[in-house]
Amino acid sequence: MFLMIGVSSVMAQNEKIDLSVAQKIKQEERLNSDIERLSYRLLDYAGPRLAGSDGMERGYKIAKEMMEEYGLSNPRIEFAREWPRGGWDIQKAYAAMTLPYYIPVFPAPLHRQMGRMDRSKAKSF
């Protein structure tokens, strides 16, 4: 039984690989990749997208615009459920390191839900 599996796996590895196709794929990736622009738009430009926040709606709109740019027909935003508004948007957050030199730090408070339905009362930790 083990001999049959071993022989069949060795025989299956005799496939010829066309290296020119692999080179074409690598060249396409290197020259025409859009991953940097996509990652910037979805991660940095859209920013945090906590449920029920303005960032979530901003992320929806940006993703829809990107789909339209790529020529997808009729992209639309569909909601699985309604999220209650309020409580998740950052109004103001600031921190700075003063020693050994001054440098601002841009914090984003983390929230967790303690089994409550009212997200606006979630405690920061």
MARDRENRO-584828 format. One record per residue (C-alpha): x, z, y. Coordinates in steps of 0.001 Angstrom, whole numbers, plus 500000, padded with zeros to 6 digits. Layout:
MARDRENRO-584828
XZY;...
END
This chain:
MARDRENRO-584828
500000500000500000;502724500998502486;504802498008501419;501937495632502220;501453497141505690;505187496990506404;505517493358505278;502432492248507229;503649493924510440;507060492236510161;505457488854509547;503121489288512524;506087489630514890;507330486077514358;505261484657517215;507195482472519634;507080483689523242;507074481141526052;509403482726528622;508524480137531257;504966481494531387;506293485053531784;508562483859534609;505621482142536351;503592485367536155;506469487408537613;506990484848540380;503278484875541285;503333488669541414;506434488748543595;505425486008546045;501627486255546308;500758489857545489;498125491457547708;498511494972546310;500194496444549399;497422495276551728;494722496391549270;496244499822548766;496684500304552523;493080499342553276;491548501438550484;493801504494550687;495270504838554171;492860502926556423;489664504148554764;490985507703554549;489380510579552638;486001509777551115;484373513063550179;480779512809548993;478324513041551864;480932512412554583;481367509726557195;484489508730555290;482397507849552249;480289505437554296;483414504026555966;484942503416552527;481793501594551378;481913499283554390;485630498560554013;485264497769550296;482334495441551055;484341493652553780;487242493189551376;484945491703548737;483623489249551335;487210488302552284;487912487417548650;484866485150548598;482542487168546386;478957486104546901;476437488669548107;478477491896547939;476287494900548667;476458498660548698;474413500295545951;473816504021545778;473552505933542516;471940508833544353;471499510157547857;474069512639549114;472920515305551573;474596515057554950;476681517680556626;479539519989555885;482153517613554576;483429515990557739;486583517484559248;485895518444562845;489359519721563698;492419520686561704;495921521270563027;499130522854561813;502746522667562910;506118523823561687;508143525476564473;511427526386562756;514059524999562412;512423522350564649;508896521505565757;507005519004563625;503219518542563428;501579518637560014;498230516924559580;496249519056557140;493042518143555361;491048521184554233;490088521236550570;486576522247549597;485038523377546389;481458523960545499;480718527398544136;477645526367542151;475585525892545288;473429522927546200;474180523366549915;477548521644550382;477780522706554007;478498526288552905;481366525396550559;484327527710551012;487747526394551973;490674527565549933;
END
